[in-house]
């Protein structure tokens, strides 16, 4: 009964606190784009701040715009599709674990996945990564269904292709490329899967991929010639093969990301992911096939010249499945494994607590020693230190929980992870002044009159249009995600440099400038008029000229 209650709690966790303020950058960006889609009625061309934004496929924008149409524009409506997708991912790993292994494995796969720190966090922050992760999970699960139960290929194969189409419409080519590479590896290393793979490829399922993905692609290329080059060549091949997007990272970058992202289950999932490769002789081929997906995703993104922490989210569900399977097998083979599990949990939790605590002091020292050009904002640095302290304390509590009487080690660990996640989410309000521009945008909206102009200097706060219901007129000294729009002659006047502020005429029109605190001293030297008022909102300022 306790395990079922915990499972219900985990399945409900994506819907906790949907209305918390939008954080910069991605959270606010992926709430604003569907808002503009909803209000302008153009569901083909996504727009950001009134300019074309075609860096990502449209599925999450469609879902967000549909949610706004039903429930109205707001933070909760923006995140409702994300919550449903997160739940779909938990149900997917539950389904996969249940039929591939045992019902117990399925239940604990969902519990482990839902309490992993990265999965929980990205289930509450708007990005395309949760959507692509969920649809890739269902695609791989349905492909395995074709391989393990060929009699089900008639329905599983078309649904697998549909899942890949939805993954493509979530984040692009990886929706097809990763399952394709994995299937090719299965074909090469597991001869018994070849019959099922042929049914997968030779059926009518590929049409379910080509129709939705191809129609969207064809329609957007027809409206915006050159879209193919930008989306495929620049956003995929250049991003993967070159450092053009300035998101570098060493080959071992995702080792640390995965270790942090799988807390508090890090030791378990690490062992479960490596064990199939260390004990290949006599290994369960089902486990090996799932582990092959984990290895493929890790190696694929590790070889990329552009790295972000969210990229490896698609491998977390399969890691959770491997971890749950390992524990289920140990409990079935050795009744005394509960005591061993408790010992390992206690030692691992205490070790991780110490490592997290040491990182607070080690990271700044390493940055200084290497002379890296990193100058963190004091507010964000303080928030990060506080977060790490909380994580360290949570891991220490997890180690202590292994000694509590009653229930299994898994049950105690899962319950504590739920509590920690809930405390982090509902206690995140103290981060709002540093991570959200809501207060600034609401204040700006109250002050704006007809004829006023809004400039953004040295940055672009994505939440300003969302909360102010007013686009930023000119973005000064910032391009980044809007480089596609800047190349369009129609939007040339929406970008500028310091001269854009120097040219402000003293004609009585009011100009509001949004910027970061660190830009203030330089900003005040630019316009021909003195600022009549400067208001501070966390790390940001709102200046009126």
C-alpha positions in Angstrom: 0.0 0.0 0.0 2.8 2.4 0.9 4.5 1.8 -2.5 1.2 2.5 -4.3 0.8 5.8 -2.4 4.3 6.8 -3.3 3.7 5.9 -6.9 0.5 8.1 -6.9 2.5 10.9 -5.3 5.2 10.7 -8.0 2.7 10.5 -10.8 1.0 13.7 -9.4 4.3 15.6 -8.9 4.4 17.1 -12.5 1.3 19.1 -11.5 2.7 20.7 -8.4 3.0 24.4 -8.4 2.3 25.0 -12.1 1.8 28.7 -11.5 5.3 29.6 -10.2 6.9 32.6 -12.0 8.6 32.1 -15.4 12.3 31.8 -15.0 14.9 33.1 -17.5 15.8 32.0 -20.1 14.1 29.0 -21.6 11.2 28.8 -19.2 10.0 32.3 -20.2 10.9 31.9 -23.9 8.9 28.8 -24.4 5.9 30.4 -22.6 6.1 33.6 -24.7 6.3 31.9 -28.2 3.0 30.0 -27.9 1.4 33.2 -26.4 2.3 35.1 -29.5 1.1 32.1 -31.6 -2.2 32.1 -29.7 -2.8 35.9 -30.1 -1.7 36.3 -33.8 -3.4 33.2 -35.0 -0.4 32.0 -37.1 0.2 28.4 -36.1 2.8 27.8 -38.8 5.5 30.3 -38.1 6.6 30.7 -34.5 7.5 34.2 -33.3 9.5 35.6 -30.5 9.0 39.2 -29.6 7.2 39.6 -32.9 10.1 38.2 -35.0 10.4 34.8 -36.7 11.8 32.1 -34.5 12.3 28.8 -36.3 15.3 27.4 -34.3 13.0 24.6 -32.9 10.1 22.6 -34.3 6.6 23.7 -33.4 5.0 20.9 -31.3 5.5 22.5 -27.8 4.3 25.8 -29.2 1.2 24.2 -30.6 0.5 22.5 -27.3 1.1 25.7 -25.3 -1.1 27.8 -27.7 -3.9 25.2 -27.4 -3.6 25.4 -23.6 -3.9 29.2 -23.7 -6.9 29.0 -25.9 -8.7 26.7 -23.4 -7.5 28.1 -20.1 -6.3 31.6 -20.9 -2.8 33.0 -20.8 -0.9 32.4 -17.6 2.0 30.4 -16.1 -0.2 27.4 -15.1 -1.6 27.2 -18.6 1.9 27.5 -20.1 3.1 24.6 -18.0 0.1 22.3 -18.2 1.2 20.6 -21.5 4.6 20.1 -19.9 3.0 18.4 -16.9 1.0 16.1 -19.1 4.1 15.2 -21.1 6.1 14.5 -17.9 3.3 12.3 -16.7 3.2 10.5 -20.1 7.0 9.8 -19.6 6.4 8.3 -16.2 3.5 6.1 -17.6 5.8 5.1 -20.5 8.6 3.8 -18.3 6.0 2.1 -16.1 4.5 0.4 -19.1 7.9 -0.6 -20.6 9.2 -2.0 -17.4 6.1 -3.9 -16.6 5.8 -5.9 -19.9 9.6 -6.1 -20.6 10.4 -7.3 -17.1 7.9 -7.4 -14.2 5.1 -5.2 -12.9 7.3 -4.4 -9.8 10.1 -3.2 -12.1 7.7 -1.0 -14.0 6.3 0.6 -10.8 9.8 1.3 -9.4 11.0 2.6 -12.8 8.4 5.3 -12.6 9.2 6.1 -9.0 12.9 6.4 -9.6 12.5 8.4 -12.8 10.0 10.8 -11.2 12.2 11.6 -8.3 15.5 12.0 -10.3 16.5 15.7 -9.8 16.9 16.5 -13.5 13.6 14.9 -14.6 11.7 16.5 -11.8 13.2 19.9 -12.5 12.7 19.8 -16.3 9.1 18.7 -15.6 8.5 22.2 -14.2 10.7 24.3 -16.5 9.6 24.8 -20.1 12.0 23.4 -22.7 11.6 21.1 -25.7 13.8 18.4 -24.0 11.0 16.8 -21.9 8.8 16.4 -25.0 11.6 14.8 -27.1 12.6 12.6 -24.2 9.1 11.3 -23.7 8.4 10.5 -27.3 11.8 8.9 -27.7 11.0 6.7 -24.7 7.7 5.6 -26.3 9.5 5.1 -29.6 12.1 2.8 -28.1 9.6 1.0 -26.0 7.4 0.3 -29.1 10.4 -0.8 -31.1 11.3 -3.2 -28.4 7.7 -4.5 -28.5 8.2 -5.2 -32.2 11.4 -7.1 -31.5 10.3 -9.0 -28.4 6.8 -9.7 -29.5 6.7 -9.8 -33.3 2.9 -10.7 -33.2 2.3 -7.1 -31.9 4.2 -5.4 -34.7 1.0 -4.7 -36.6 0.1 -2.0 -34.1 3.4 -1.3 -32.3 5.4 -0.5 -35.5 3.0 2.3 -36.7 2.9 3.8 -33.2 6.7 3.7 -33.0 6.9 5.8 -36.2 4.3 8.2 -34.9 6.3 8.6 -31.7 9.4 9.3 -33.8 7.4 11.9 -35.7 6.3 13.6 -32.5 9.9 13.5 -31.3 11.0 15.2 -34.5 8.4 17.8 -34.2 9.6 18.4 -30.6 13.3 18.9 -31.3 14.3 18.0 -34.8 16.4 15.2 -36.4 17.4 13.4 -33.2 13.8 12.2 -33.1 14.6 10.0 -36.0 18.4 9.7 -35.9 18.8 8.3 -32.4 16.2 5.5 -32.7 17.5 4.8 -36.2 21.1 4.4 -34.9 19.9 2.3 -32.0 17.9 0.0 -34.3 20.9 -0.4 -36.6 23.0 -1.4 -33.6 20.4 -3.9 -32.5 20.3 -5.3 -36.0 24.1 -5.7 -35.9 24.6 -7.2 -32.4 21.3 -9.0 -31.8 20.5 -11.3 -34.8 17.3 -12.5 -33.2 15.9 -8.9 -33.5 16.2 -8.7 -37.3 12.8 -10.2 -38.1 11.0 -7.6 -35.9 13.2 -4.8 -37.3 12.3 -5.8 -40.9 8.6 -5.6 -40.0 9.2 -2.2 -38.4 10.9 -0.8 -41.6 8.9 -2.5 -44.3 5.4 -1.7 -43.1 3.3 1.4 -43.7 4.5 3.0 -40.4 7.1 5.3 -42.1 4.1 7.2 -43.6 3.0 8.2 -40.1 6.4 9.8 -39.7 6.6 11.5 -43.1 3.1 12.9 -43.1 3.2 15.1 -40.0 6.9 15.9 -40.1 7.1 16.3 -43.9 4.0 18.5 -44.2 5.2 20.9 -41.6 8.7 21.1 -43.1 7.3 21.6 -46.6 4.9 24.3 -45.5 7.4 26.3 -43.6 10.0 26.1 -46.4 7.4 27.3 -48.8 6.6 30.3 -46.7 10.2 31.0 -45.7 12.7 30.0 -48.4 16.0 29.0 -46.9 14.4 27.5 -43.8 15.8 24.1 -44.7 19.4 25.4 -44.6 18.9 27.2 -41.3 17.1 24.4 -39.5 19.0 21.4 -40.8 22.4 22.7 -41.6 22.9 25.4 -39.0 20.7 24.2 -36.1 21.8 20.5 -36.5 25.1 20.0 -38.3 26.8 23.2 -37.3 25.5 23.0 -33.8 26.8 19.4 -33.5 30.1 19.7 -35.4 31.3 23.2 -34.7 31.7 25.5 -31.6 29.7 28.2 -33.4 27.0 28.3 -30.7 29.5 28.8 -27.9 28.3 25.9 -25.7 31.6 24.1 -25.2 32.4 21.3 -22.9 34.9 18.5 -22.5 34.2 14.9 -23.5 33.4 14.0 -19.8 30.9 16.9 -19.5 27.9 14.7 -19.3 29.4 12.4 -16.6 29.0 15.2 -14.0 25.6 16.2 -15.5 24.3 12.6 -15.2 25.6 12.2 -11.7 23.8 15.4 -10.6 20.7 14.8 -12.7 20.1 11.3 -11.2 20.3 12.3 -7.6 19.5 10.7 -5.2 19.8 7.5 -7.2 23.2 8.3 -8.7 25.1 5.2 -7.4 22.3 2.8 -8.3 21.8 4.1 -11.8 25.6 4.4 -12.5 26.1 0.7 -11.5 23.0 -0.4 -13.4 24.2 1.4 -16.5 27.7 0.0 -16.4 27.0 -3.6 -15.2 25.7 -4.9 -18.6 29.0 -3.9 -20.2 31.1 -5.4 -17.3 29.3 -8.7 -17.3 28.5 -9.3 -20.9 28.7 -13.1 -20.7 25.4 -14.5 -19.8 23.8 -11.1 -19.6 20.0 -10.7 -20.0 19.7 -9.5 -23.6 16.7 -7.3 -22.6 19.0 -5.4 -20.2 21.7 -5.2 -22.8 19.4 -3.7 -25.4 18.2 -1.0 -22.9 21.8 -0.3 -21.8 22.7 0.1 -25.5 20.3 3.0 -25.7 21.8 4.6 -22.7 25.3 4.3 -24.1 24.3 5.6 -27.5 22.7 8.7 -26.1 25.6 9.4 -23.9 28.3 8.9 -26.6 26.3 10.8 -29.2 25.9 14.0 -27.2 29.4 13.7 -25.7 30.8 13.9 -29.2 28.9 17.1 -29.9 30.8 20.4 -30.0 27.7 22.0 -28.4 26.7 20.7 -24.9 23.9 21.7 -22.6 22.8 19.9 -19.4 19.4 19.1 -20.8 20.6 17.1 -23.8 20.9 13.7 -22.1 17.5 13.7 -20.6 16.4 11.0 -23.1 18.6 8.5 -21.4 17.2 9.0 -17.9 14.1 6.9 -18.3 16.1 3.9 -19.5 18.6 4.4 -16.6 15.7 4.3 -14.2 14.5 1.1 -15.9 17.9 -0.5 -15.5 18.2 0.6 -11.9 14.7 -0.8 -11.0 15.5 -4.1 -12.8 18.8 -4.5 -10.9 17.1 -4.0 -7.6 14.2 -6.3 -8.4 16.6 -9.0 -9.5 18.7 -8.7 -6.4 15.7 -8.9 -4.1 14.4 -12.0 -6.0 17.8 -13.8 -5.9 18.9 -12.8 -2.4 16.4 -12.1 0.4 19.2 -10.6 2.5 19.9 -8.0 -0.2 17.8 -5.4 1.7 20.5 -5.1 4.3 23.2 -4.8 1.7 21.1 -2.2 -0.1 20.7 -0.2 3.1 24.4 -0.2 3.6 25.2 0.9 0.1 22.5 3.6 0.3 24.0 4.9 3.5 27.6 5.0 2.3 26.7 6.4 -1.1 24.5 9.1 0.3 27.1 10.2 2.9 29.8 10.2 0.2 27.7 12.3 -2.2 26.8 14.7 0.6 30.5 15.2 1.3 31.3 15.7 -2.4 28.6 18.2 -2.9 29.7 20.1 0.2 33.3 20.1 -1.1 32.3 21.3 -4.5 31.1 24.6 -3.0 34.7 25.4 -2.1 36.4 23.5 -4.9 34.7 25.0 -8.0 35.6 28.7 -7.2 39.2 27.6 -6.5 39.4 25.7 -9.8 38.0 28.6 -11.7 40.5 31.0 -10.1 43.5 28.5 -10.6 42.7 28.0 -14.3 42.0 31.7 -14.9 38.7 31.0 -16.5 36.8 34.1 -17.6 33.8 33.4 -15.3 32.4 36.2 -13.1 29.2 34.8 -11.6 26.5 37.2 -10.4 26.7 37.5 -6.6 23.0 36.8 -6.3 23.0 33.7 -8.5 26.2 32.5 -6.8 24.6 32.8 -3.3 21.5 31.0 -4.6 23.7 28.2 -6.0 25.6 27.8 -2.8 22.3 27.6 -0.9 21.0 25.0 -3.3 24.1 22.9 -3.0 23.9 23.1 0.8 20.3 21.9 0.7 21.3 19.1 -1.6 24.1 18.1 0.7 21.8 18.1 3.7 19.2 16.1 1.7 21.8 13.4 0.8 22.9 13.2 4.5 19.2 12.7 5.5 18.9 10.0 2.8 21.8 8.2 4.4 20.2 8.5 7.8 16.9 7.3 6.4 18.5 4.0 5.5 18.5 3.2 9.2 14.8 4.0 9.8 12.6 1.0 10.7 9.7 0.0 8.5 9.4 -0.2 4.8 12.0 -1.1 2.2 15.1 1.0 1.5 13.6 1.9 -1.9 10.4 3.1 -0.3 12.3 5.3 2.2 14.6 6.7 -0.4 11.8 7.5 -2.8 9.6 9.1 -0.1 12.6 11.3 1.0 13.3 12.3 -2.6 9.7 13.4 -3.1 9.9 15.5 0.0 13.2 17.1 -1.1 11.8 17.9 -4.6 8.7 19.4 -3.1 10.7 21.6 -0.7 12.9 22.8 -3.6 9.9 23.6 -5.8 7.7 25.3 -3.3 10.7 27.0 -1.7 12.0 28.3 -5.0 10.3 31.7 -4.4 13.5 33.0 -2.9 15.1 32.6 -6.3 12.4 34.6 -8.1 14.1 38.0 -7.8 17.3 36.6 -9.4 15.8 34.3 -12.0 12.5 35.8 -13.0 11.8 39.2 -14.7 8.1 39.0 -13.7 8.2 41.9 -11.2 10.1 44.1 -13.6 7.7 43.3 -16.5 4.6 43.9 -14.3 5.9 47.3 -13.2 6.8 48.2 -16.8 3.2 47.3 -17.9 1.7 49.6 -15.3 3.9 52.5 -16.5 3.6 52.2 -20.2 1.5 54.7 -22.2 0.8 54.9 -25.9 3.9 56.2 -27.8 6.4 54.9 -25.2 9.3 52.9 -26.5 11.0 49.9 -24.8 14.7 49.1 -25.3 16.6 46.0 -24.0 20.3 46.7 -23.5 23.0 44.0 -23.5 20.5 41.2 -22.8 17.0 40.1 -23.7 14.5 39.2 -20.9 12.1 36.8 -22.5 9.5 37.3 -19.7 9.1 41.1 -20.5 6.7 40.6 -23.5 4.8 37.8 -21.6 4.0 39.8 -18.5 4.0 43.3 -20.0 1.9 42.2 -23.0 4.2 44.5 -25.0 7.1 43.6 -27.3 10.6 45.1 -26.9 11.0 47.7 -29.7 14.8 47.5 -30.0 17.3 45.0 -28.7 20.7 46.6 -28.2 24.0 44.6 -28.3 22.3 41.2 -28.2 21.4 38.6 -30.8 22.0 35.0 -29.7 18.8 33.0 -30.3 17.4 35.7 -32.7 20.2 35.5 -35.2 17.8 34.1 -37.8 15.4 37.0 -37.4 18.3 39.5 -37.6 19.2 38.3 -41.1 15.6 39.1 -42.2 15.4 42.7 -43.7 12.0 43.0 -42.1 13.5 43.0 -38.6 16.7 44.9 -39.2 15.4 47.9 -37.3 14.7 45.7 -34.2 18.4 45.4 -33.4 20.9 48.1 -32.6 24.2 49.1 -30.9 25.1 51.9 -28.5 24.3 54.4 -31.2 20.6 53.3 -31.1 20.5 54.8 -27.6 22.6 57.8 -28.4 20.2 58.8 -31.1 17.2 59.1 -28.8 15.7 62.5 -29.4 14.5 64.7 -26.6 11.1 65.1 -28.2 9.1 64.3 -25.1 8.6 60.6 -25.9 9.4 58.3 -23.0 11.9 55.5 -23.4 12.2 52.6 -21.0 15.4 50.5 -21.0 15.7 47.1 -19.5 19.2 45.8 -18.6 21.3 44.1 -16.1 22.8 45.9 -13.1 26.4 45.4 -14.4 25.5 47.5 -17.5 24.2 50.5 -15.5 27.3 52.6 -15.3 28.0 52.3 -19.0 24.3 52.7 -19.9 24.1 56.1 -18.2 26.8 57.5 -20.4 24.9 56.8 -23.7 21.6 58.6 -24.0 21.5 62.4 -24.5 19.0 62.6 -21.6 19.5 61.7 -18.0 17.5 58.9 -16.5 14.5 60.3 -14.7 14.1 57.1 -12.7 16.0 53.8 -12.2 14.2 50.9 -10.5 16.0 47.7 -9.4 14.5 44.2 -9.6 17.0 41.6 -8.4 19.7 41.4 -11.0 17.9 43.6 -13.5 17.1 47.3 -13.8 14.3 49.3 -15.4 15.5 52.8 -16.4 13.2 55.6 -17.7 14.6 58.3 -19.9 
